[in-house]
Amino acid sequence: MSEHLFNEFEKVSSKEWKNQIQYELKGADYNETLIWESLEGIKVKPFYHADSDHLSLPIQTSVTQFSILQHIFVKNVEKSIDTIQNSLTRGAESLRLTIADDTIDIQQLLAGIKAEKLVLYIELPFFSESFIKKINEEASKSSFEIFVVVDPIHQLAHEGNWFKDLNTDFSLLNTSISHYKNINLVSINAQLYQNAGANITQQLAYTMAHLNEYLNRIPNYAGTILIKTAVGTNYFFEIAKLRALRLLTDLLTKEYHKDIKIHIQATPTRRNKTLYDYNVNMLRTTTECMSAIIGGADAVENMSYDALYHKTNEFGDRISRNQLLILKNESYFDKVNNPADGAYYIESLTAQLAEKALVLFKDIEKNGGFITQLIEGTIQRKINESAEKEQELFNTGKEVLLGTNKFPNPNDRMAHDLELYPFVKKNARKTLIKPIIEKRLSENIEEKRLEEEKNPTVK
């Protein structure tokens, strides 16, 4: 097709479009009728034009290289090796292995994986130098790229306590980084902020501040940093969020070392997932995975439609993996790098989110940094305020979850199908700080419906 195909048509300016819209509105107010405001305070216009100020942002995304990530919980080494090989055979391209405890024979596990090239994310719910040493030794014998996911700041934010204490945790992290060169040891688990109800600006700013704490406390670090993020259902905003994350973290890391690389792992949020009418979760996770891919995540891990109430099972894993296989192999989502480049709406959202997040990040740094604000409770309070705003939108029906607060099926029953507890767990314990609590929007409604199932006379 000739690039001069449209030369015979006169260009239409943004002002001319707006005038035509105003005419079509027949007196209705343009701002009140067609512009809506997001939770981040971004006013979304009905159209975006080539004369936008935010075009061609310097963001590079290798969408053609994104990998399909499968999660496996490792409690029994032999069974886990079988599950790993089955997952790889059926389409998984990278693996997230959550290690149950430090008694697991990690060297046997890694030696048992039969693959020529693989990216592994090994999540540790404990911090053990001897265990990390074993992973490093096995990594030296293989061609695997290994990320050891042990994040002391996330441990503090999520659990309310360090693994040991601030000085010990960072001393151990620095020692491990200096000694064990075959693995990547710096990770930022930012999924917590999305799942707890932080808005997108907060998620970006808190991720930057979280990252900056590590860059300040690990002298001259020059390796790859893993950032784990959760993706919500606001399709274009989430694409823009990942692009803004790439832009902002590149700006920040270059202030420390030019060779630092950012590796983004994305998964659907738990925030909007529902217990009742759970099949709708497949629709939610599909669009969220689409946002993650187009936004430029290096690895995308889907969430099973039944993850809230069922233990890990072969059917749920297969469905979630196949959703990504369809996006990659049948919908051709991996055929073009930087697919969002030049999309006026996405570029505008990206720039606005980045600008707002940068302002908030600077405020956090001005007031002592991320760890200080966690200890003071400022981060928790701000997330809670944002979560309450979104919860109110859900409670009043302005934010819709089909099958839950709109068009619920009154005959749907779940009380006898619960293998997992799907609500916030109350675990009274002594903590250094108030932890950030992850909570789904639909929990209150679901708890009430479950109670009515068990006691039909209770209304």
Secondary structure, 3 states (H helix, E strand, C coil): CCCCCCCCCCCCCHHHHHHHHHHHCCCCCHHHHHCEECCCCCEECCCCCCCCCCCCCCCCCCHHHCEEEEEEEECCHHHHHHHHHHHHHCCCCEEEEEECCCCCCHHHHHHCCCCCCCEEEEECCCCCHHHHHHHHHHHCCCCCEEEEECCHHHHHHHHCCCCCCHHHHHHHHHHHHHHCCCCECEEEECHHHHHHCCCHHHHHHHHHHHHHHHHHHCCCCCCEEEEEEEECCCHHHHHHHHHHHHHHHHHHHHCCCCCCEEEEEEEECCCCCCCCCCCHHHHHHHHHHHHHHHHCCCEEECCCCCCCCCCCCHHHHHHHHHHHHHHHHCCCCCCCCCCCCCCHHHHHHHHHHHHHHHHHHHHHHHCCCHHHHHHHCHHHHHHHHHHHHHHHHHHCCCCCCECCCECCCCCCCCCCCCCCCCCCCCCCCCCCCCCCCCCCCCHHHHHHHHHHHHCCCCC
